[in-house]
Structures are given as structure tokens and as C-alpha cells.
């Protein structure tokens, strides 16, 4: 076991949140395996809370053999930087949005296809089932291991300062901020909207100065970025769902003893289920909070949106990009799209 029984990494002192250490100086012995996990969420986010719990359970179940150091809130760089680090082995674990992972594994963004999943009753069977397995197989070809259970990043909703979005017709000519991504731009152009690719750091000012009328994000982002100060309407379109894949560097993970691998995977998969429940509760409370701040909610039906995307050739375009096999698995859970 020489070469893998002592795995130490420089830079650990820079972490402000290290899970599984217990009280400093009170460990009976040093861990045999010291592993680094990085993510982009704040320490109060359910992702950090639940993965910290997983790290503590892993330490306990392995009798102190495994110590996982957690680096939250982009401490080790942006998403692109950390993706490079987990690929090189500089970090061992990383959680990343499928929509961003698509820069490396194109099919990883398939869960974000516009108006595909009606609700979580479709999302989780798909991502825990054959569609998720298909994406994980593609991720494996890139030298990464994606654990079985995804963490929830939430549904995205549309907001506006001018009018609620009740149907696809309400998006015609609508000036909406979108992330810098072909999938977003393609979808809103198909609606006849006027999408503007703007970095998130500039979203508030763009809304405030009326450069754009609206934007789209999960409720948690709408709340924490105080977009209620510059937006009036929230249309719970659920137009895109995204989750975080829990990724491991294949070389370093496969070098661990099989029993250690099993304990790590089991506990991070368990915490994914706990985090999903947390996010649901958080979203339920956020709607009430945002209403109290003056935002007006409406829940549009999805039929007109799907029909518009189909007639515009959006689904055909992305089916060709993802391939027939992946698309058939998406439609198995989401229904016929195009």
C-alpha cells in the first residue's frame, strides 16, 4: 500500500471549514488518508452542511482512517479552475453543476433542457435512474467518477419588472438576462425573447437601469442577491432544473481500499438525499419571504412553452447534439419533447 497510505496535501491551512477534524490535538492518531473536497457554495448552504456531516460520518466509520478536508465557497478557485484541479488530482472531490460540467462532458447539461421535467417526481427517477447512469458513464470517460446520487441545485424561475410570464407569448420581445451559455441563449431566442448574456455580478445593476427587464434563477439566488428590490414578478416556470454532481478524481479514488471507497460513496450519497429535502424546505419558505418583500408570484402552465420550443426546432437541435440514445432516456422520464 506504499504510495497511497499517506496522502497529504499542501494548502489545507487555508481552509476556513474543515470537516471531520474534531478538537485540535485530541486525535489518537493521524489519518491514513487525507482527502480534499472543494465546492462553490457558502457554508450556510445545505450542500456544505450535509457534505460536512458526511465527512464526519466517514471519519467515524473508518475509525479515523479517513479525513476529508472541505474547502467551501470557491476557496480553491472558480468552477473552471476547480474542475481542472479535480481532473489533475490536485483535489480529490468536487461538486459541480451539470450545466457547467457540460464544457467537458457535453451530455451533462441534458437535465437542463427547457421545460423537460415538469417536477421533482420526474427529475429524481431520471437522474437516479437510466438517464443519470448514462451521464455518469460519459463522465467516467473524462477520468472522473460521479457518485450515484446528485445534490439539488434547484429549479430556475423567471422574474420581471414589467409583467408576469404566464405563457410563451409573454416572452416575445422580452429583454432577459441569461448566463453566458449556448443552451440558455438558444432557448430564449426560440421564444422570440431578447436574451442578453450578462455576468451575474452585473445582474442587479442591469435590472436596476432597465438594460434588461428580467432574469431567471432559483429562488435562493433571487433572495440572496436582493433581486426583489429591482423585480416585481416571479413566474414559477420551473423552466430548467439543475443539480450538482459529486465528482471524484478516478485515479486517486480507485487507489483507495475498496472498503474505504464504499464508505465514502455511501455517505456522500446519503447526504445528497438529505440535502434534497433541505432544498425543498428552503424553497417553500423562500416563496413566503419574497412575497412578504412585495414580489407577486404566478404559476404558469408549461404547455405553451413546450409547444413553442418544439415548433421553433429547439428540441430537434439539442436532440441532435446530445445523440438519440441520451434523448430517448430523457423522454422516457419527461415525456415526448419534439
N, C-alpha and C positions, 0 to 999 in steps of 0.2 A: 504493500500500500504506500510505499515511499513516493512522494510527489503529490499525493492528494490528502494525506492525513493531517497535514498542517497547511492551512490555506489562509494566509493573512494578506490584507490589502492596505495600501497606504491611503491616507486621506480620511480615515474613519473619524479622526478627531474633529473634522469639520462638520459632522452631522449634529444637528440640534435635537434629533429624535432618534434614539437607538433602542430598538425593541429587544427584549429578552436579556438585558444585562443584569437586571436585579439591582441590589445595592452594591455600589462600587466597593471592591475589596473583600466581599463576602463570598465569592465563588470558591468552591472547594478546589477546582482545577480549571485550567484553561480549556476552551472548546477545541475539539479536534478539527472542526470545520467552521470557519468564519466566512460568511457569505454576505454579499452586498445586494440590497434591493432598493431601487430608486423609482420614484413616481412624481407626477406633476401636481398632485392635489395638496391642499392645505391640511394642516394637522387636525383640524376640526371636521374634515370631510369623512363621511362613513368609510371611504376606501382606506384612508390611513388608519382609522380607528380599528377596523376589522382586520386589516393585514397585520397590525401590531399585535392584536390578540393571537393571530395565527402564529406569529414568530415566537410568542411566549409559550404557546402550547407545544410547538416544535421543540423548543429547548427542554421543556419538562419531559416530554415523551421520549426524548433521546438521552435523558439523564445528563443534560448539559453538554452533550457531544456537539450539538449544532447551535451556533449563534448567528442570528441574522440581523445585520445592521441595516436600518431603514433610513433612507435619505429622501425626505419629502420635498414638495413644493419647488421642484426644479433646481435643487441644490447642486446637482451634478451637471446642469446644463438644460437646454431646451429639449423638446421631444426628439428632434432630429439628431441632436448630439447624443442623447441617451440611447437611442436606437443603435447608433454606431458603436457605442460602448458595450452594449449587451451582445452585439454581434462579434465584437473583438474579444470579449471575455473580461473587459475591464470592470464590468459589473455583472452579477450573476442573474439577477431577476429585474424585470421592468414591466410595468403595466402601461398599455398604450391603446388609444382609440383605434378601432378598426379602420376608420376613415383616414387616419394618418399613416397607419401601417401599410395602407394601400400604395404608398410611394415605393415600397419594397415588394409587397405581395399584392398585386392589383385586385385579386378577388376578395381581399379582406374588407373592402368597402361595400360589399354586396348587401349587407344588412342595412345600409343607409339609403337604399333606393327609395325614391319618393313615394309615399303613400302605399308602401308594400304591406307592412304589418299594421293591421287595424288596432291591435292592443297587445298587452303582455301575454295574453292567452295564446297568441301566435308566436310572439318573439321567443319565449323560453323553450317551447318544444322544438323550434327550428334550431336555435343556437346550442341547445343541449343535445340535439339530435343529429340528423344526417347533414344538414347544412353546415352546422358548426364543425362536424368531423371533416367535411370537405375542405373547409377553410384551414383547419389545423394541419391537414396533410400538405396544403400548399405552403403554409408557414414553415413546416419541417424541412421543405426543400431549400429554404433560405438559411438553414443552420440554426433554427430556433425551435424550441419546444413550447407549444401553447397548452396550458393546462385545460382540463375538460370544462370547467365552469367559468363563464365570463362574469365580470363585475359590471354593474349597471352604470351607464353614463347618462341615461335618460332620453326621453322623447324631446324633440325640439318643437317649439311653438312660435307662431308669428305674432309680432306686436306692431302697432301702428299709432301714429299721432293724428291720423285723419279719419279713419273709418275701420270698422271691424271687417275681417275677412270671413265672409260666410260661404262663398263659393269661388270657383276658379275665375269667374268673371270679375271678381273684386280685385284680382291681381293684375288685370290688364293696365299697363302703363304705370304700375305701382313701383316707386323707387325704393328698393330694398337693399340693405347691406347684406352681403354674403361673405363667408370666408373665401380665401384665395384657393379655390378648388374647382376643377372642371365639373365635378358631379353637381355641385350647388348651382353654378352658372348655367349649366345645361338644363337643369330642371326649371329654374325660374324664367329662362328665356322661352322655354316651351309653354309657359303660362302667358307669355306676352308681357311679362313684367320687365322692369329695367333694373337688373341686378348690378350692384356696384361692389367690386371686390375691395374691401377695406380691412386693414388690420384691426384686431379687436381693441387695441389701445386707443384707437381713434373713433370708435363707435359712438361713444357718448357725445362727443363734440359734433360729429356728423349728423346725429339726430337733433341735437340742440340747435344747430344752424340750418336745419332743414335741407342739408345736402341730400339726405335720404329721408323718406317718410317712415320707414320701418326697418325691422331687423328680425332675426329668428335665432332662438337659443332655448336651452332648457330653463325651467322656472328658476332654478337655483342661480343661474347666471344673471337672469333678469333682476333678481332680488339683490344679489351681492354687488352688482355693477350699478345699482340705483337707477336702472333704466326707467323705472316708474316716474322719475322726475321729468322725463322728456318723451314719454309714451303714454297713451291713454288706454288703448285697447289691447287685450290679449285674446287671440283666437287659438284655442287649443286644437290645432290642426293635427298634432302628432305626425307631422309630415315626414320626419326622419327619426329612426331610432339608432342609437349607437351604444356600444359597450366597450369596456376595457379588457383586452386580452392579457392574461397573466403569462408573461413570456420568460423563458429561461434560456441561457446560452447552452446549446446542446452538448458541447464538449465538456464544460465544467459539470453540468448536471449529470451526464452519463458517467462521469468519473467517480461520482459518489456511490457508496454501497447501496445495493438495491433496497435494503430496509430503510435507509435514510431517505432515498428518493420517495418511497411510498409514504412516509410520514409527512414529508414536505408537501407533496401533491395533495394528500388527503386533507391537510389542514388549510391550505390556501383555497381549495375547492369548497370546503365547509364555510370559510369566511366569505366567499363570494355569495353564497346563499343568504347569509346573514346581512351582507351589505345590500343586496337587492331589496330585502324587506325594509331596511333603513331608508333607502332612497324613496320607496313608495310612501312611507310615513312623512318624509321630509317634503315631498311634492304636495301631499294632501294639506299640510299645514301652510306651505308657501302660498297656495292659492288664496287662502283666507287672509294671510298677511298682506298680499298685494291688493286684494280687494279693499282692505282697510286703508291702504295708501291711495285709494282713488281709482285703481285700474278696473276696467269693465271687461268681464270675461264673456266669451261666447264659445259654443262648441259646434262647429260646422260638420255637416255630413261629408264623407270623403268621396262620394260617387262622382261628383262633377270634376274633382281634381284628378282622379284616376282616368276618367274618360278623356279629359283634355290632354293629359300626358300620353295616353295611348294614341289619340288622333294626331298628335304632333310628332309621333315616331320616337319619343323618348325611350320607351321600354324596348323597342326594337334595337335602337342604337346601343343601349347598355347590355342587352342580351348578347349581342354580337361581341362586345368587349369582354364579357365575363365567360362566355362559352355556353353551349347548350346544356352541358351537364349541371353546372352550377345554377343556371337559371331554372332548370327543371326542379331542382331541390328547393329553390326559393319559392316557386309557385306551388310546390307540394304543401307548404305551410301557409303561404299568404294568399293563395288563390290565383287565378289567371290574371295576368297583368297586361299582356299585349299580344 
